[in-house]
Every structure is written in C-alpha cells, then in structure tokens.
C-alpha cells in the first residue's frame, strides 16, 4: 500500500514538473525578402518562387519567350513585363482562389537573362552586360573593367525614349527617339553626384579624353587631359606651377579656329580648349 502511494506521488510530481518546465522557443518564421521594385521581368529570366509550407510548389521557373511560366495548380501564368512584387501578388491571389488559404509567397529573380546594357569606348573590357535588379552606372563600368587613364571624365548614356501612355507608336521602320544623358563619372566615384539607375537597352559610351599641351616656363610641361571648364590658371597648376623664371603675363596659345592655326593671347581666367598649345613666357626681371 505504501509502495502504491509512493508511486502515485512520484507520478503527480513528475507531471507538475513537466507542466511547469519552460517551453523551447518557437523558431522564427522566415520573412520574404523585399523584391527589387524597378526591374521588369523578361523572357529567359529564372524566377525562384517560394510558397511557404508548400514544398511541392516551391521551385525555379524559367520565363518563356512569350512571357509566361508554367506553375503547378495554376498552369500558364503571365509574368513578363511586370515586377517581382506584381508576380508575387498575382500568384498569391491565384492560389487563394480555391487552392491554399492565405498563402505566403516570395518571388526572386535567380538569374537575369532578359535585359542588358552596352558599355563601349575607353574602358578595359567593352561588353554587353546583363542587367540585375539594381544595375547602376558605376556597377556597369566596374563590370566593363572601369575607364582607362585615356578616358574622358564625361560619358554619355543613349536611352531609347519610351512613348507616353496612350501615345501613338512610331511608324514601323522609323528611328526610335533617343535621349542622351551626360554624366561625369569621376563625380560619381567621389560622391559629388548620385549614381544613375540604368534601363534595359542603355548604351554607355566613354569617349577618349580631350587634351591640351603646355610648354615653356612651367615645372612639368607636356600633354594633359582637359577637364571641362579648366582655366589657364588651373592648367598651370596641373603642370606643377611656374618655374622661378616663369611669368603669368603674356600667355599665348596656338589654337585651331575654323580649321586654321592661330595664335591668341590668354588671361588666367580664360578657359582652355581641346588641342590648345599654351606657352608660358620667361619673366623679364
């Protein structure tokens, strides 16, 4: 009898201990990452679509040339020309229609294959570059090997102009309207200007830098890259400044004007032009 009571007491004590024991924390739920807001999905892109708690639906889906993917339960779903967020909401809504109650869906672009930009000119590796969700000018230049020392600091981006909503499309065979954007890439690198978001089909051209030549009584005469807005005073500084025998008076430049070589006088505040040959004279005393 005593043995039976002791056994019952031990069982009750164990049950109470089990009830009072702290429970292990529940694992945190995976939160879908935020999609890239601007990238438009296109043909041959690969989408990773995750449907939480539905492993049979989660997988990688390639976008067909007509802009559709084939998705379990739903069949053919149009995704081309829309953003990741729009596809995410579309699939979630379709699954709610009789398949899954309150589905949680995440859409990511696993491989970008439909859109690209072109980088040419004075870069180390001119190329067509596949776009990613957040492709910017600096990223594209980096993938092209970055500009060479012979490159101008100002580049251009040729961008096909998109027709306004409701506008009549251009006639077949006509040249599409193009906007030209000028950017100082050195200012981007130093943070003086904001990086530029690129669009599909952008053509980036980095031209060869224009130069000027300075000679005479400066410390380091020679040819230099001409930055936009460079003054004669700045050109002298670039060349190391005047020598002990140099003067900033009577400065002359040989310049091509209307196809002819002429000699002109320059002041320190005048702007240097491409191809100028600047001569710094000796002071008289």
N, C-alpha and C positions, 0 to 999 in steps of 0.2 A: 504493500500500500504506500509506504513511504517512498519507495522507488518510483511508483507511478506518479505521485505528486511532484517529485523532483524533476521527472521527465517533462511533465506539463509546464512547470515553472521555467525550465530551460527553453522550451518552445516559445512561450509567450515573450520571454526576454529577447530571444533572437528576432522574433517578428517585430518587436518595438524598435530594436536597433536598426533593422532593415528599413523600417518606415522613416526613421529619423536621419538616416545616412544621407549626406548631401548627394544630389544627383549630378552626374557629369554634365558639363555644359554642352548644349546642342551646337553642332558645327554651324558656322555662319553660312548663310545662303550666298551663292555666287550671284553677284550683281552684273548684269550685262554691261559691257563697256560702251561708252558713248560712240556712235558712228561718226565718221568724217562727214560734216554737214554739206560740203560742196561737191564732192566727187559724184559724177553721174556714171552709173554702171553701164557697161557696153559689152558687145559681143566678145566671147572668149575669156572674159573675166571669170575667175573662180571664186565662188562665194562659200564661206563656211557658215552654215546655218545651224544654230543650236536651239533645240526645243527642249527645255528643261523637263526632266522626268519622262522623257520620251526618246529613249536611245535609238529606236528604230527610225526616227525622223531626222535625227542629227547626222550631218554629213557635209561633204563638199560637193557643190553643184556648179557645173560649167554653164555659162550663158551661151545659148545657141546663137547662130548668126542672125536669127530673126528676133533676138532679144528675149527669148523665153527660157525658163528652166523647167525640168520635169521633176515634180515634187511628190513624194508618197501621199496618198489620200486625195491630194488636190489636183494631180495631173499637171497640165501645162499652165505655168504662171508667168505673166508678162512682167519683166523686171528691167528691161533695157530703157535707158534714158531717165531713170529715177535714182534717187539717192538710197543709201543704205537704210536710213531711217524710214523712208517710204516703203521699202520692201519689207522691213521688219514689221511695220504696222499692217501691211497688206496680208502677209502670211498669218499673223496673229488673228486678224479678223476672219480670214477664211477658215482657220482651224476652229474658231469659236462657233462657226455655223454647223453644228451637229457633230463635231469630232472630239474636241477637247474643251473642257470647261476652264475658262480663264488661263489660257496657255501663256507661258513666258518664253519669248523668242528673242534671240540675238542673231544679228546678221553682220558678218565681217567680210571684207574683201581679202581673200587669202593671196591671190595673185592678180596683179593689174596687167592686163594684156590688150585692152581695147583702145587706150588713148596714149598719145605721145607728144613730145615737143622736139624741136630740132635745134641743135646748137652748132654754129659754124663760125669760121673766121679765125682770129688769133687765139685759139685755145689748143691745149695739148692733144686732145682727143675728140675732134668734131664727131658728133654722132646723133642718131635718133635715140631719144631717151624715153623709156616708158614712164608714164605718169604714175604717181602714187597719190593717196588721198590728200596729202598736204604738200604737193610739189610746189616749191618756190624757186625763184630765180637763182638764189645762192646755192640751193641744193642741185639744180640743173648744171650750174657752172662747175661745181665740185665734181659731179659725175663726168663732166667733159674734160676733166684734168686741170681745170682752172685756167684763167687767162695767162698768156705768156708775157714776158717783160716787154715785148714789142707791141702789146695791145693798147689801144686807146682806153682811157678811163670811162668813156661814154659808149654804151652799146645801144642797140635798138631791138625792140620786140615787135615783130609784124603779127598782128592779130586780126583774123577774119571777123568782120563786123556781123553780129547776129541781127536778123531782121526783128523789128519790134513786133510784139504780139498783134496779130490781125493785119500785119502789113502784107502787101502783095509780093510774093517771092520774085527774085530776079529772073529774067528770061533764061531759058536753057542755053548754055554756051557762053553766057556773059561772064565777065570777070567779077568775082565777088569783091565787095567793098572791103578795104583793109585799113585798119588804124595802125599807126606807127607810134610806139611808146619809147621815149628816150630815157635811159636810166644811167646814172653814174654808179657803176658797180663798186668803186672804191668807197663811196659814201655808205653803201650798204655794209661793207666789211667793217667800217669803223663805227657803225651805228648812227651816223649822221642822218640816214634816211631809212625808212621802213622797207623790209623785204617785200617783193612783189609776188603775189599768188599767180601761178601760171594757169592757162587754159589749154584744152586739147587743141593741137594744131599750131600753137605758137611757134614762130620761127625767130630764134635769138641769133643775132649777128654781132660779133665782136670785131670791129674794124681795126686795121693797123693804125697805130698811133701816128699823128702828125708830129713833125719835128721842126726845130729851129736850130741854127748854128750861131754860136757866139765866139768871137775871137778878139785878139788884142790884149789889153792890159787887165785881164781877169785871171784869177788863180788857176782855174781849170777850164780852159777853153775847149769847145767841142760841140758835138750834136746832143740835143736833149729832147725828151718827149715834151710836146706842147700840151699843157693842160688848158682847158677852156678858161678864158679870162685872164691869162697870165700877162702881167705888165712887164715893162722893160726893167723896172726896179727889181721885180721878182726874178726875172731871168738872170740878172747879175748875181743875185743871191744864190740861185741854183748853181751858178758857175763858180761858187766859192767866194764871191765878192771881188772888189777891186784889189789890184796889187798896190804896193806902196807908190808906184808911179802912175797909177791909173786915175782917170777923172770921169765924173758922171756928166760932164758937159760935152757938147758937140758930138753926141752919139749918132752914128749913121747906120743905116740898114740897106742892104740890097734886097729888093722885093720885086716879085713878078706882078706886074699890073697890066691887064689886058694883053697878056702874052708877051710882054716886053719887060726886060730887066731894067729897073730904075733905082736910083739912089735917093733915099729920103732921110730927113732928119727926124729924130725921135726924142720925146721927153720921157722922163722916168715913169709918168703915169699912163703913157700910151700902151695899147695892147699889142702884144707880139702876134704876128700872123704866121701861119704854116709856111715853111720854106724860107723865112727871113734869115739873112746872114747879117748879124749885128756886129758892129766893130766898135770897140771901146778904145778911145784915144789916150795918149800919154799927156799928163798934165805938164804945163809949161814951166812951173816953178815948184 
